Amino acid sequence: MNLVGRKARKAFEQKIDTKIKNKVLNKYAELLGNEKKLILKQNLKDANYARKIGIKYNLINRLLINETKLKDIQNSIIKIAKLKDPVGNTLEKWKRPNGLNISKISIPIGVIGVIYESRPNVTSDVASLCFKSGNPVILKGGSEAINTNRILAKIFRKALKVNKVDENFIQFIDTKQRRVVDIMLSGMKKYIDVIIPRGGKNLVKRVQDLSSVPIIGHLEGLCHTYVDKDANLTMAKKSCL
């Protein structure tokens, strides 16, 4: 795990311009289409294993990738490539009374660790978003999707290599051992700048309780709005939006 951290830090030293970022992302989307049969084969392995160990139907459904879902994954990556590069933008500028000009410019966060559960599309989405924003990422997905996550990460690394970018911008922790999560949370402070948990309440709480690394996370909250039939709908719409 320390080696993973060192590789991520080294990758962070490579500054990548927007054109290269977009070339990598578009290549990734293309390679996913080229490797469709292999991806679906690996996903079937995960689904069969999940059924064998008695995982609930709704969780297996989250795990599954078919041709339509794979196309959605490719489209998401293409959309990310089209987004404005969030790095190097002048957010504010001002002049001090002594004549000193000051600018606030957006930069990457650093190395991001993402811990997530059964949805394998998180692998491609998170990897693409982190790369677009200039942040190397260490991915630890759920064990039930390990074969799918492995191939999705491997294909991204291929897209990086083709474009002469350090493959270690994207690293996938290829093990089912749960203790690696504890190492990420409490033993990699000098390598990981922020941890993002992506999953259910138990996962997020565990990360919040154990992490010595700063966290971007959520735990509980409502995401629904009830609008009474007698409410002012114009006002309600503005509030919801």
C-alpha positions in Angstrom: 0.0 0.0 0.0 2.9 2.3 0.7 4.2 1.6 -2.8 0.8 2.5 -4.2 0.9 5.8 -2.3 4.4 6.6 -3.6 3.4 5.8 -7.2 0.4 8.1 -6.8 2.6 10.9 -5.5 5.0 10.5 -8.4 2.1 10.6 -10.9 0.9 13.9 -9.3 4.2 15.5 -10.3 3.2 15.1 -14.0 1.3 18.2 -15.2 -1.1 17.3 -18.0 -2.7 19.9 -20.3 -6.4 19.8 -21.2 -5.9 18.4 -24.7 -4.1 15.4 -23.4 -6.7 14.9 -20.6 -9.4 14.8 -23.2 -7.5 12.5 -25.5 -7.1 10.0 -22.7 -10.7 10.2 -21.7 -12.0 9.8 -25.3 -9.5 6.9 -25.8 -10.8 5.3 -22.6 -14.4 5.5 -23.9 -13.3 4.0 -27.3 -11.4 1.1 -25.6 -14.4 0.2 -23.4 -16.3 -0.3 -26.6 -13.5 -2.4 -28.1 -13.3 -4.6 -25.0 -17.0 -5.0 -24.6 -17.0 -8.8 -24.7 -14.3 -9.0 -22.0 -16.0 -6.5 -19.7 -19.3 -8.4 -19.9 -17.5 -11.7 -19.3 -15.8 -10.3 -16.2 -19.1 -8.8 -15.0 -20.9 -12.1 -15.4 -18.2 -13.7 -13.1 -19.1 -11.1 -10.4 -22.8 -11.6 -10.8 -22.5 -15.4 -10.6 -20.4 -15.1 -7.5 -22.8 -12.7 -5.9 -25.7 -15.1 -6.5 -23.7 -18.0 -5.1 -23.0 -16.2 -1.8 -26.7 -15.1 -1.5 -26.4 -11.3 -2.1 -29.8 -9.7 -2.4 -31.4 -9.2 -5.8 -31.3 -5.4 -5.6 -27.6 -5.4 -4.9 -26.9 -7.8 -7.7 -28.9 -5.5 -10.0 -26.6 -2.6 -9.1 -23.6 -4.8 -10.0 -24.8 -5.9 -13.4 -23.5 -4.3 -16.7 -25.1 -5.0 -20.0 -24.5 -3.5 -23.4 -26.9 -0.6 -22.6 -25.2 0.2 -19.3 -21.8 0.0 -20.9 -22.9 2.5 -23.5 -24.1 4.8 -20.7 -20.7 4.5 -19.1 -19.0 5.4 -22.4 -21.3 8.4 -22.8 -20.5 9.6 -19.2 -16.8 9.6 -20.0 -17.3 11.5 -23.2 -19.4 14.1 -21.3 -16.6 14.4 -18.7 -14.1 15.0 -21.6 -16.3 17.8 -22.8 -16.4 19.6 -19.4 -14.4 22.7 -18.9 -11.0 21.9 -17.3 -11.4 22.9 -13.6 -7.6 23.4 -13.2 -5.8 26.7 -13.8 -8.9 28.9 -13.7 -8.6 32.4 -12.2 -11.3 32.4 -9.5 -10.6 35.9 -8.2 -8.1 38.7 -8.6 -7.5 41.9 -6.8 -5.0 44.6 -6.2 -3.6 45.6 -2.8 -3.2 49.3 -1.8 0.6 48.8 -2.2 0.2 47.8 -5.8 0.6 44.1 -5.4 -1.7 42.1 -7.7 -3.1 38.9 -6.2 -4.9 36.0 -8.0 -6.7 33.0 -6.7 -6.2 30.1 -9.2 -7.8 26.7 -9.1 -5.4 23.7 -8.6 -5.9 20.0 -8.1 -6.4 18.7 -4.5 -3.7 16.0 -4.7 -4.0 12.2 -4.3 -7.6 11.1 -3.7 -8.6 7.7 -2.2 -12.1 6.5 -3.0 -13.8 3.7 -1.2 -17.0 2.4 -2.7 -19.4 -0.5 -2.8 -21.1 -2.6 -5.5 -21.6 -0.3 -8.5 -18.8 -0.8 -11.0 -19.6 2.3 -13.0 -18.2 4.2 -10.0 -14.7 2.9 -11.1 -15.0 4.6 -14.5 -16.8 7.7 -13.4 -14.5 8.5 -10.4 -11.4 7.7 -12.4 -12.5 10.0 -15.2 -13.5 12.9 -12.9 -10.3 12.6 -10.9 -8.1 12.5 -14.0 -10.0 15.5 -15.6 -9.3 17.5 -12.4 -5.7 16.5 -12.3 -5.9 14.3 -9.2 -4.3 10.8 -9.1 -6.8 8.3 -7.5 -6.5 5.2 -5.5 -9.7 3.1 -5.9 -11.0 0.5 -3.5 -14.2 -1.1 -4.7 -16.5 -3.7 -3.2 -15.2 -7.3 -3.4 -18.4 -8.4 -5.1 -17.5 -6.4 -8.2 -13.7 -7.0 -8.2 -13.5 -8.6 -11.7 -15.4 -5.8 -13.4 -13.6 -3.1 -11.5 -10.2 -4.6 -12.3 -10.9 -4.6 -16.1 -12.4 -1.1 -16.1 -9.3 0.2 -14.3 -6.9 -1.8 -16.4 -8.5 -0.3 -19.6 -8.1 3.2 -18.2 -4.5 2.6 -17.5 -4.1 1.4 -21.1 -5.6 4.7 -22.3 -3.1 6.6 -20.2 -0.1 4.6 -21.5 -1.1 5.1 -25.1 -1.0 8.9 -24.5 2.3 8.7 -22.6 0.8 9.6 -19.2 1.8 8.0 -16.0 -0.5 4.9 -15.6 -0.4 5.4 -11.8 -2.8 8.3 -12.1 -5.3 5.5 -11.7 -4.6 2.7 -9.3 -7.0 -0.1 -8.3 -6.5 -2.0 -5.1 -6.9 -5.5 -6.5 -7.7 -7.5 -3.3 -10.8 -8.6 -1.4 -9.0 -8.1 2.0 -10.9 -5.5 4.0 -7.9 -4.5 6.1 -6.5 -2.5 3.1 -9.4 -0.1 3.8 -8.1 0.4 7.4 -4.6 1.0 6.0 -6.0 3.7 3.6 -7.8 5.4 6.4 -5.2 5.3 9.1 -1.8 4.5 7.5 -1.5 6.5 4.4 -1.8 10.1 5.6 1.5 11.1 3.9 0.3 9.9 0.6 -3.5 10.5 0.4 -4.8 14.0 0.7 -8.5 13.3 0.9 -10.8 10.2 1.2 -14.2 10.0 -0.5 -16.5 7.2 0.7 -19.2 6.3 -1.9 -21.8 4.0 -0.5 -24.3 3.2 2.2 -24.6 4.5 5.7 -22.4 1.9 7.4 -19.5 2.4 5.0 -19.6 6.2 5.3 -19.8 6.0 9.1 -16.9 3.6 9.3 -14.8 5.9 7.2 -15.7 9.0 9.3 -14.9 7.1 12.5 -11.6 5.6 11.5 -10.0 8.0 9.0 -7.0 10.1 10.0 -7.1 11.6 6.4 -9.6 14.5 5.6 -12.9 13.2 4.2 -15.4 14.5 1.7 -18.5 12.5 2.7 -22.2 12.5 3.6 -24.0 10.4 6.2 -27.7 11.1 6.5 -30.1 13.6 5.1 -33.3 13.9 3.2 -33.2 14.4 -0.6 -37.0 14.6 -1.1 -39.3 17.6 -1.1 -43.0 17.4 -0.4 -45.1 20.1 -2.0 -48.6 20.6 -0.6 -51.4 21.0 -3.1 -52.2 24.4 -1.7 -48.6 25.7 -1.8 -47.5 28.5 -4.1 -46.0 26.4 -6.8 -43.8 29.1 -8.3 -42.2 29.7 -4.9 -41.9 25.9 -4.3 -40.2 25.4 -7.6 -37.7 28.1 -6.9 -37.0 26.6 -3.5 -36.5 23.1 -4.8 -34.2 24.2 -7.7 
